[in-house]
Amino acid sequence: MAEFASGVAHQLAALDLGSNSFHLIVAQDTSGRLQVVDRIKEMVRLGEGLDAQQRLSAAARQRALECLERFGQRLRHLHDENVRIVGTNALRKARDADAFIAEAERRLGHRVEIISGREEARLIYLGVSHALEDNHDRRLVIDIGGGSTELILGRRFRPEIMESLYMGCVSVSSKRFQDGVLSKRAFRTAINECLQELESVSAQYRSAGWDVAIGASGTMLAVRSVLAGLHGDDLRHVEAAGVQGIIDRMVEAGRLDRVELPGLPPERRAVFPGGVAVVAALLESLGLQSLRVSDGALREGLLYDLLGRVHHQDTRDQSVRNLMSRYHIDEPHAKRVRDIALSLLAQVAAPWGLQSPEDRLLLAWAADLHEIGMDIAHSQYHKHGGYLLAHMDLPGFSRLDQSQLASLVRLHRRKFAVEDDSISTEGRILGLAVLLRLAVVLHRSRSTVPLPHIAASGKSGQITLRLPKEWLDKHPLTKLDLQEEADYLDNSPVVLKVKAV
């Protein structure tokens, strides 16, 4: 990771590839304080471009990539570790997301992550909480996106209950208002469908309660803007009566092309009816009379999460620590495995092309969690561990990061099961898996006695370990374990050689 002198400003950037809009925010970081220096937003309507087979249309793909080409000009000069780009609901659903992301990364010059709905919710809550200037103890945060709506209940900066629901301004508009007809029946049908989506979660939220309810993102801001235009006020809240008034005006107009609403951004007109229907359903389901509107949202949450990583307060570290405690992992042993794994990585990083800070982090987390499956059963515990990590919610991790972490844990012992479709076979992951396996083998005895210095050298498709002959002679089981490991690795792209020196 790049180092910066204390007090020296540098730029961080967050890009939210939403189902409706792409939002870029750039901020100056001076000793942990953020000052926004640039905001760019383009209405791309990516979610609208998903066909019945959940594939992106050529038009939506072209719109998105042309937008990212422009954004790339603003981002290419920034260090990779100072940029986070995330895809949300539309890219979570798209079956051809991988091909799109590969081209997007080429145009942006940076990695694109797809995040889960709950991770999106966590980041939204973080962004909204930093934007608030109050001391309310318990907050309900609601964010209506293009394809999903996130509900987060928390205290201060810590979310406690998070849900991501499959309804948004683009998806509801496409389903119920595609023909441009704005009838009372169409609105009631759209609202009822949203109420059905909310049915499974509303009781839990209402039972928990909150001190203040806050709405975030484009739909909420657009509703507030329209109400301000209608009533001539600088509103901070969206009232239930005001939302119903907007619906009444749209129904009276009868068609979308006849609607005249002051303050409605032209680029949001096509998805506004669906967004308003979602707002109305939320107010009804949760028993809300009003929502405070926040300017903070996912992109601001990304920035603050990124700020934590830059200043060594990574949410992913805390997630790993929490799992180690929850699953009763032997922390001293995990540390010994982590230390030797990182030592081996340092020695082969250059020839194996594993020099990214993320490689080191991923290997360390995998070492910390390699025995997580033992809390279920010792037999096949690597498989239990891989399954757990692949399917649980891991705050801070993208879907790809989580999948790769699960693959490393699944591959850390026994057969090198690369034929399993759930396992990442990316070259760097296979290389990191070999290093983790060797670290586990070298500490199989679980002895607290330090290992001798182990020299490692690598080249493409090979790793050579050099251990003191005297030590190997005194540890015949370890020698046998390394021979067995060499046999296991016959099914991998890496050949293991062990030399006594």
Beta strands, then each sheet from edge to edge (+ up, - down):
strand 1: 10-17
strand 2: 21-30
strand 3: 33-43
strand 4: 83-87
strand 5: 113-114
strand 6: 138-144
strand 7: 149-155
strand 8: 158-165
strand 9: 212-216
strand 10: 237-239
strand 11: 290-294
strand 12: 455-459
strand 13: 462-467
strand 14: 495-500
sheet 1: 3+ 2- 1+ 4+ 5+
sheet 2: 8+ 7- 6+ 9+ 11+ 10-
sheet 3: 12+ 13- 14-
end
